[in-house]
Amino acid sequence: MLRPLGALIISLAASAALGLPLADDTPAADAKKLPAVAEAAADQDQIPLAIRLPPGFKVKKRGKFTLYCKTDTPLGTRFKSETCYDEPNMRAYMLALLENKVDVDRVRNICSNPCVCGQPETC
C-alpha cells in the first residue's frame, strides 16, 4: 500500500520540481493533438444528432427531455442494462468514439510496414 502511494507522491513532486504540466485541458491543445478529430467534430455539429447516432442507440422522450439510450449486457452478468445520455453527453461520447477511431487508424498506418514495427527479418 505504501509503495504505490510513495511512487505517486515522488512522481508528482518530480513533475512539480521540473515545471512539467500535469495536464493540458485547453481546447487549443486538443485541436493541436488531433486535427482530424477537430475538423470532423466541426463538420458533425451541423448535422442533427438523431440522424448520426452510433449503432444501437435509440431516441427516447422522457417528458420534455430527449435521451439517447442503448441497451447492452455488461461483462460478467446476464442482466441487460440501459445507458442513456442527454445531448451534451452524447456529443462527448461520439467525440470519444471518433478520437479512438483516429488513434486506431494512426497505429495501423504506423505498423502496417513490418520493417517499422521491429520485424526486420521480413523486409
N, CA, C and O of each residue as an XYZ file, in Angstrom:
492
protein
N       0.820     -1.186      0.000
C       0.000      0.000      0.000
C       0.864      1.250      0.000
O       0.549      2.227     -0.680
N       1.943      1.222      0.755
C       2.772      2.409      0.863
C       3.647      2.621     -0.374
O       3.938      3.764     -0.727
N       4.066      1.558     -1.028
C       4.942      1.706     -2.191
C       4.256      2.412     -3.354
O       4.843      3.337     -3.916
N       3.033      2.021     -3.748
C       2.385      2.754     -4.841
C       2.102      4.209     -4.481
O       2.224      5.104     -5.317
N       1.722      4.430     -3.217
C       1.461      5.796     -2.778
C       2.738      6.621     -2.808
O       2.724      7.781     -3.219
N       3.845      6.019     -2.371
C       5.126      6.720     -2.396
C       5.571      7.036     -3.809
O       6.112      8.110     -4.070
N       5.340      6.085     -4.738
C       5.710      6.313     -6.129
C       4.887      7.443     -6.737
O       5.400      8.244     -7.518
N       3.618      7.501     -6.375
C       2.758      8.575     -6.870
C       3.219      9.922     -6.348
O       3.279     10.893     -7.103
N       3.541      9.993     -5.079
C       3.996     11.259     -4.482
C       5.319     11.692     -5.104
O       5.510     12.876     -5.382
N       6.225     10.761     -5.324
C       7.518     11.100     -5.926
C       7.336     11.596     -7.352
O       7.987     12.557     -7.762
N       6.459     10.952     -8.110
C       6.256     11.388     -9.498
C       5.607     12.763     -9.560
O       5.956     13.567    -10.424
N       4.675     13.046     -8.669
C       4.065     14.375     -8.636
C       5.079     15.434     -8.205
O       5.103     16.536     -8.753
N       5.904     15.100     -7.235
C       6.917     16.051     -6.783
C       7.942     16.312     -7.881
O       8.397     17.444     -8.051
N       8.312     15.262     -8.633
C       9.289     15.438     -9.705
C       8.710     16.297    -10.825
O       9.414     17.135    -11.389
N       7.453     16.100    -11.146
C       6.867     16.919    -12.213
C       6.721     18.361    -11.763
O       6.860     19.275    -12.576
N       6.445     18.584    -10.486
C       6.355     19.952     -9.972
C       7.732     20.601     -9.938
O       7.870     21.784    -10.248
N       8.749     19.834     -9.563
C      10.100     20.382     -9.480
C      10.644     20.721    -10.866
O      11.358     21.711    -11.026
N      10.314     19.916    -11.857
C      10.797     20.173    -13.208
C       9.928     21.188    -13.956
O      10.288     21.646    -15.041
N       8.796     21.528    -13.372
C       7.915     22.506    -14.000
C       7.108     21.930    -15.144
O       6.653     22.669    -16.018
N       6.925     20.615    -15.149
C       6.150     19.981    -16.203
C       4.664     20.112    -15.889
O       4.260     19.954    -14.736
N       3.849     20.398    -16.897
C       2.415     20.471    -16.636
C       1.850     19.074    -16.403
O       2.270     18.114    -17.049
N       0.901     18.963    -15.481
C       0.279     17.676    -15.198
C      -0.716     17.311    -16.290
O      -0.795     16.149    -16.689
N      -1.474     18.281    -16.777
C      -2.436     18.028    -17.849
C      -2.701     19.335    -18.568
O      -2.692     20.406    -17.960
N      -2.932     19.240    -19.850
C      -3.251     20.406    -20.655
C      -4.648     20.195    -21.215
O      -4.823     19.498    -22.214
N      -5.644     20.798    -20.569
C      -7.037     20.575    -20.937
C      -7.608     21.693    -21.800
O      -8.827     21.792    -21.943
N      -6.767     22.528    -22.371
C      -7.280     23.619    -23.181
C      -7.792     23.098    -24.516
O      -7.242     22.134    -25.049
N      -8.827     23.713    -25.064
C      -9.335     23.263    -26.363
C      -8.307     23.407    -27.479
O      -8.309     22.621    -28.426
N      -7.424     24.409    -27.377
C      -6.397     24.590    -28.400
C      -5.424     23.418    -28.401
O      -4.955     22.995    -29.458
N      -5.121     22.894    -27.217
C      -4.217     21.745    -27.134
C      -4.864     20.514    -27.755
O      -4.185     19.722    -28.409
N      -6.164     20.346    -27.557
C      -6.862     19.216    -28.168
C      -6.854     19.344    -29.682
O      -6.692     18.351    -30.392
N      -7.027     20.558    -30.176
C      -7.037     20.766    -31.626
C      -5.660     20.504    -32.224
O      -5.558     20.018    -33.351
N      -4.587     20.825    -31.473
C      -3.244     20.559    -31.966
C      -2.950     19.070    -31.991
O      -2.286     18.576    -32.903
N      -3.446     18.351    -30.983
C      -3.161     16.925    -30.885
C      -3.826     16.138    -32.000
O      -3.195     15.289    -32.630
N      -5.087     16.415    -32.244
C      -5.854     15.640    -33.213
C      -6.590     16.564    -34.175
O      -7.779     16.821    -33.987
N      -5.907     17.071    -35.203
C      -6.593     17.992    -36.120
C      -7.717     17.316    -36.894
O      -8.709     17.964    -37.225
N      -7.580     16.032    -37.186
C      -8.636     15.333    -37.917
C      -9.894     15.235    -37.074
O     -11.004     15.348    -37.594
N      -9.726     15.024    -35.773
C     -10.885     14.939    -34.885
C     -11.568     16.296    -34.782
O     -12.797     16.378    -34.791
N     -10.775     17.359    -34.684
C     -11.357     18.691    -34.571
C     -12.134     19.065    -35.834
O     -13.213     19.650    -35.747
N     -11.592     18.731    -37.003
C     -12.298     19.031    -38.249
C     -13.574     18.213    -38.371
O     -14.608     18.737    -38.785
N     -13.512     16.944    -38.017
C     -14.696     16.090    -38.112
C     -15.759     16.522    -37.117
O     -16.950     16.473    -37.424
N     -15.345     16.947    -35.926
C     -16.310     17.401    -34.928
C     -16.997     18.681    -35.381
O     -18.190     18.868    -35.141
N     -16.248     19.562    -36.034
C     -16.855     20.792    -36.538
C     -17.862     20.495    -37.642
O     -18.905     21.144    -37.725
N     -17.553     19.513    -38.493
C     -18.485     19.136    -39.549
C     -19.731     18.477    -38.977
O     -20.831     18.695    -39.486
N     -19.578     17.673    -37.927
C     -20.713     16.937    -37.372
C     -21.643     17.812    -36.552
O     -22.794     17.433    -36.336
N     -21.188     18.972    -36.086
C     -22.059     19.852    -35.315
C     -23.193     20.400    -36.166
O     -24.211     20.831    -35.625
N     -23.040     20.393    -37.478
C     -24.067     20.930    -38.353
C     -25.149     19.901    -38.662
O     -26.245     20.273    -39.080
N     -24.864     18.612    -38.465
C     -25.822     17.542    -38.741
C     -26.604     17.264    -37.469
O     -26.005     17.197    -36.395
N     -27.932     17.099    -37.547
C     -28.705     16.791    -36.330
C     -28.224     15.498    -35.673
O     -27.831     14.548    -36.350
N     -28.265     15.484    -34.345
C     -27.719     14.372    -33.576
C     -28.494     13.077    -33.804
O     -27.899     12.000    -33.833
N     -29.801     13.169    -33.964
C     -30.621     11.963    -34.118
C     -30.315     11.227    -35.420
O     -30.545     10.021    -35.505
N     -29.809     11.914    -36.421
C     -29.519     11.294    -37.713
C     -28.232     10.473    -37.652
O     -28.150      9.418    -38.281
N     -27.234     10.933    -36.912
C     -25.915     10.297    -36.930
C     -25.577      9.571    -35.627
O     -24.426      9.587    -35.190
N     -26.564      8.942    -35.011
C     -26.304      8.179    -33.789
C     -25.475      6.937    -34.083
O     -25.609      6.347    -35.155
N     -24.614      6.527    -33.141
C     -23.881      5.270    -33.319
C     -24.848      4.084    -33.332
O     -25.976      4.204    -32.855
N     -24.422      2.960    -33.863
C     -25.310      1.786    -33.918
C     -25.743      1.336    -32.520
O     -24.938      1.301    -31.589
N     -27.024      0.994    -32.390
C     -27.554      0.507    -31.132
C     -28.253      1.553    -30.296
O     -28.974      1.195    -29.365
N     -28.076      2.818    -30.582
C     -28.711      3.880    -29.808
C     -30.081      4.202    -30.383
O     -30.288      4.172    -31.596
N     -31.009      4.508    -29.489
C     -32.365      4.879    -29.876
C     -32.748      6.168    -29.166
O     -32.308      6.431    -28.047
N     -33.568      6.964    -29.828
C     -34.032      8.223    -29.260
C     -35.253      7.932    -28.392
O     -36.190      7.266    -28.832
N     -35.237      8.436    -27.152
C     -36.369      8.275    -26.242
C     -36.742      9.631    -25.671
O     -35.881     10.463    -25.389
N     -38.034      9.835    -25.508
C     -38.528     11.068    -24.903
C     -38.936     10.756    -23.473
O     -39.704      9.824    -23.234
N     -38.438     11.516    -22.542
C     -38.825     11.413    -21.137
C     -39.303     12.794    -20.700
O     -38.514     13.627    -20.254
N     -40.595     13.018    -20.836
C     -41.149     14.337    -20.528
C     -40.686     15.328    -21.571
O     -40.895     15.118    -22.766
N     -40.057     16.407    -21.133
C     -39.547     17.400    -22.084
C     -38.106     17.112    -22.516
O     -37.544     17.850    -23.324
N     -37.511     16.047    -21.983
C     -36.127     15.717    -22.290
C     -36.037     14.680    -23.406
O     -36.866     13.775    -23.501
N     -35.028     14.827    -24.238
C     -34.726     13.841    -25.265
C     -33.456     13.109    -24.840
O     -32.414     13.727    -24.621
N     -33.558     11.787    -24.725
C     -32.424     10.978    -24.318
C     -32.050     10.008    -25.428
O     -32.891      9.610    -26.234
N     -30.787      9.638    -25.458
C     -30.268      8.689    -26.433
C     -29.808      7.470    -25.641
O     -28.837      7.538    -24.887
N     -30.518      6.350    -25.819
C     -30.324      5.182    -24.959
C     -29.821      3.977    -25.748
O     -30.119      3.805    -26.930
N     -29.048      3.153    -25.048
C     -28.524      1.914    -25.617
C     -28.685      0.819    -24.577
O     -28.330      1.005    -23.413
N     -29.219     -0.320    -24.992
C     -29.369     -1.464    -24.110
C     -28.249     -2.452    -24.401
O     -28.046     -2.856    -25.545
N     -27.519     -2.839    -23.346
C     -26.441     -3.808    -23.525
C     -26.321     -4.671    -22.277
O     -26.936     -4.390    -21.248
N     -25.530     -5.713    -22.385
C     -25.286     -6.617    -21.269
C     -23.849     -6.401    -20.794
O     -22.909     -6.724    -21.520
N     -23.666     -5.863    -19.599
C     -22.309     -5.639    -19.098
C     -21.546     -6.951    -18.927
O     -22.147     -8.011    -18.754
N     -20.251     -6.869    -18.977
C     -19.392     -8.038    -18.830
C     -19.534     -8.616    -17.425
O     -19.441     -7.889    -16.436
N     -19.758     -9.923    -17.342
C     -19.852    -10.584    -16.056
C     -21.259    -10.761    -15.542
O     -21.444    -11.261    -14.432
N     -22.260    -10.367    -16.313
C     -23.636    -10.532    -15.882
C     -24.502    -10.902    -17.074
O     -24.117    -10.702    -18.226
N     -25.657    -11.434    -16.785
C     -26.597    -11.762    -17.851
C     -27.756    -10.788    -17.893
O     -28.622    -10.890    -18.762
N     -27.782     -9.854    -16.971
C     -28.853     -8.875    -16.911
C     -28.554     -7.723    -17.849
O     -27.435     -7.210    -17.888
N     -29.556     -7.324    -18.599
C     -29.379     -6.196    -19.513
C     -29.518     -4.894    -18.738
O     -30.280     -4.800    -17.776
N     -28.772     -3.904    -19.174
C     -28.878     -2.577    -18.571
C     -29.016     -1.556    -19.682
O     -28.547     -1.762    -20.802
N     -29.661     -0.463    -19.356
C     -29.876      0.595    -20.340
C     -29.077      1.819    -19.915
O     -29.186      2.282    -18.780
N     -28.281      2.331    -20.829
C     -27.477      3.518    -20.582
C     -28.030      4.644    -21.439
O     -28.158      4.502    -22.656
N     -28.357      5.762    -20.803
C     -28.939      6.895    -21.527
C     -28.061      8.128    -21.362
O     -27.476      8.361    -20.304
N     -27.984      8.901    -22.421
C     -27.214     10.147    -22.432
C     -28.108     11.277    -22.903
O     -28.977     11.083    -23.752
N     -27.888     12.472    -22.341
C     -28.554     13.641    -22.896
C     -27.697     14.175    -24.035
O     -26.657     13.594    -24.348
N     -28.113     15.265    -24.656
C     -27.427     15.708    -25.872
C     -25.964     16.087    -25.669
O     -25.124     15.632    -26.446
N     -25.607     16.902    -24.658
C     -24.173     17.222    -24.494
C     -23.317     15.992    -24.204
O     -22.206     15.874    -24.721
N     -23.824     15.080    -23.383
C     -23.054     13.876    -23.073
C     -22.955     12.954    -24.277
O     -21.941     12.279    -24.455
N     -23.993     12.914    -25.107
C     -23.950     12.089    -26.309
C     -22.921     12.642    -27.297
O     -22.203     11.881    -27.945
N     -22.856     13.966    -27.407
C     -21.836     14.574    -28.282
C     -20.429     14.229    -27.779
O     -19.541     13.934    -28.578
N     -20.227     14.266    -26.463
C     -18.926     13.917    -25.896
C     -18.612     12.441    -26.142
O     -17.469     12.094    -26.438
N     -19.612     11.575    -26.022
C     -19.434     10.141    -26.280
C     -19.033      9.910    -27.731
O     -18.128      9.124    -28.013
N     -19.707     10.596    -28.651
C     -19.405     10.428    -30.067
C     -18.028     10.987    -30.403
O     -17.328     10.433    -31.251
N     -17.630     12.074    -29.752
C     -16.291     12.623    -29.961
C     -15.225     11.653    -29.452
O     -14.175     11.507    -30.079
N     -15.482     10.993    -28.325
C     -14.538      9.995    -27.803
C     -14.430      8.810    -28.759
O     -13.338      8.278    -28.959
N     -15.556      8.386    -29.358
C     -15.511      7.313    -30.355
C     -14.664      7.718    -31.554
O     -13.888      6.919    -32.079
N     -14.820      8.958    -31.977
C     -14.061      9.455    -33.118
C     -12.564      9.527    -32.801
O     -11.733      9.190    -33.644
N     -12.223      9.965    -31.587
C     -10.816     10.021    -31.180
C     -10.202      8.623    -31.157
O      -9.070      8.427    -31.600
N     -10.956      7.653    -30.638
C     -10.466      6.275    -30.617
C     -10.244      5.752    -32.023
O      -9.259      5.059    -32.278
N     -11.145      6.073    -32.938
C     -11.016      5.631    -34.326
C      -9.762      6.230    -34.965
O      -9.033      5.540    -35.678
N      -9.518      7.505    -34.707
C      -8.330      8.158    -35.259
C      -7.065      7.524    -34.687
O      -6.100      7.304    -35.419
N      -7.058      7.228    -33.388
C      -5.898      6.587    -32.766
C      -5.631      5.208    -33.356
O      -4.481      4.864    -33.631
N      -6.677      4.419    -33.551
C      -6.517      3.076    -34.124
C      -6.008      3.176    -35.559
O      -5.132      2.410    -35.960
N      -6.549      4.112    -36.331
C      -6.082      4.292    -37.707
C      -4.618      4.720    -37.748
O      -3.857      4.285    -38.613
N      -4.230      5.584    -36.796
C      -2.836      6.039    -36.744
C      -1.908      4.866    -36.447
O      -0.858      4.732    -37.075
N      -2.290      4.017    -35.496
C      -1.466      2.858    -35.154
C      -1.391      1.888    -36.319
O      -0.326      1.332    -36.587
N      -2.491      1.675    -37.013
C      -2.487      0.774    -38.170
C      -1.574      1.302    -39.270
O      -0.862      0.530    -39.912
N      -1.592      2.616    -39.489
C      -0.747      3.188    -40.528
C       0.730      3.092    -40.165
O       1.572      2.885    -41.039
N       1.045      3.239    -38.902
C       2.439      3.169    -38.477
C       2.949      1.736    -38.569
O       4.058      1.509    -39.052
N       2.167      0.778    -38.119
C       2.616     -0.612    -38.050
C       2.176     -1.440    -39.252
O       2.228     -2.669    -39.193
N       1.756     -0.819    -40.312
C       1.393     -1.587    -41.499
C       2.644     -2.081    -42.222
O       2.578     -3.049    -42.981
N       3.773     -1.430    -41.996
C       5.033     -1.832    -42.582
C       5.802     -2.667    -41.558
O       6.113     -2.148    -40.485
N       6.126     -3.935    -41.832
C       6.810     -4.767    -40.835
C       8.198     -4.253    -40.474
O       8.681     -4.518    -39.374
N       8.842     -3.532    -41.368
C      10.179     -3.005    -41.064
C      10.093     -1.955    -39.967
O      11.003     -1.849    -39.145
N       9.021     -1.182    -39.940
C       8.863     -0.134    -38.935
C       8.484     -0.746    -37.594
O       8.847     -0.207    -36.548
N       7.763     -1.855    -37.605
C       7.265     -2.454    -36.364
C       8.302     -3.306    -35.653
O       7.967     -3.952    -34.660
N       9.518     -3.338    -36.105
C      10.558     -4.086    -35.420
C      10.695     -5.521    -35.889
O      11.165     -6.368    -35.130
N      10.301     -5.818    -37.109
C      10.455     -7.156    -37.656
C      11.299     -7.073    -38.921
O      10.776     -7.261    -40.019
N      12.625     -6.789    -38.785
C      13.467     -6.600    -39.975
C      13.693     -7.852    -40.789
O      14.108     -7.755    -41.944
N      13.437     -9.035    -40.231
C      13.682    -10.261    -40.999
C      12.716    -10.407    -42.162
O      12.991    -11.172    -43.087
N      11.596     -9.702    -42.146
C      10.631     -9.796    -43.246
C      10.832     -8.691    -44.283
O      10.092     -8.632    -45.265
N      11.792     -7.839    -44.087
C      11.991     -6.696    -45.006
C      12.617     -7.124    -46.314
O      12.850     -6.290    -47.189
